[in-house]
Amino acid sequence: MRQFTAVVNPTAGAAATAAAALLALARLLREEGAGLRTEYSRSLAHARQLAREAGQEGRIVLAVGGDGVAGGVGGALSGTGAVLGLVPAGRGNDFARALGLPRDPAALAGVLLHAAPRPVDTVEVGSAVHDRTVVLGSVYAGVDALANRHANRSLLRGSAAYYAGGLRAVTTWRAARYRVTVDGEEITHTGYTVVAANSGYYGSGRLVAPDARVDDGLLDVVLIREAPRRLFFALMNELRTGAHVQRPQVRILRGREIRIAADREVPYGADGEVDAVLPVTVRVLPGALRVLY
């Protein structure tokens, strides 16, 4: 029978939600004879360490929380052969959404107990001034990174926090001039953002890259160029369904290695974590992680 180690979201504000999500699931797993050990981390770096240690023991590692802990734990296991399971209990849960994972505890327990591990791509992120890290979902540079920073500081929850953060960010944003290099070909771009997407969703359910796949060995690069603010607000609403890709202001490229630079200090983030500015280089690691879904 499978042996699990659950690594619980270290963020104090989300710890209670994560613990509650794990409680019902833990009972169902144990009723089926599975072993479950729970680890509460002190930080995201500690969560990565706990994940690596559990993976080395041959245990399935459960990332309990949102995209930050999923990306941190999944990134720590990338390339190790260890198996990841996700327990979506955060504000965004976008990578779990892309995998089609259920939120219902009984349905999720069924996946974790019986699904075969499947390979997914991961994303290596780094620059000259920031250490290399590996994440799961997407890297975004521009107004969305600024919006996510506002959302992380908001008292609101879920999509409301992202929407309010987006409104605040857009009202103060001025178009940046980007240099985007996709597999060696440089493109100039003036606008709101550049997103290198491994999976389709970001920002709590916004379908930024509808054709992105987690197992195709490629990143979808979404560029949203300069436009009147009223048009950008309409485009933000279209992100719910992916209809924005039909607009002439949106361009999508695909590649394996993407470098993003800009004419000023533009913030970028990855999997809900924002603490850096451009430039950044993003590279897909095909099939580097085994996941239950």
BELFENMO-V44349 format. One record per helix or strand of 2 or more residues. SS is the DSSP state (h for helix, s for strand). FROM is the first residue (numbers start at 1). TO is the last residue. Records with the same first field share a line. If there is no record, write none. Layout:
SS = FROM-TO / FROM-TO
//
This chain:
s = 3-8 / 35-40 / 60-65 / 83-88 / 117-126 / 133-135 / 138-142 / 176-182 / 185-197 / 201-202 / 206-207 / 219-225 / 250-255 / 257-262 / 267-270 / 273-277 / 280-292
h = 12-31 / 44-56 / 67-77 / 94-99 / 105-114 / 143-152 / 158-172 / 229-238 / 243-246
//
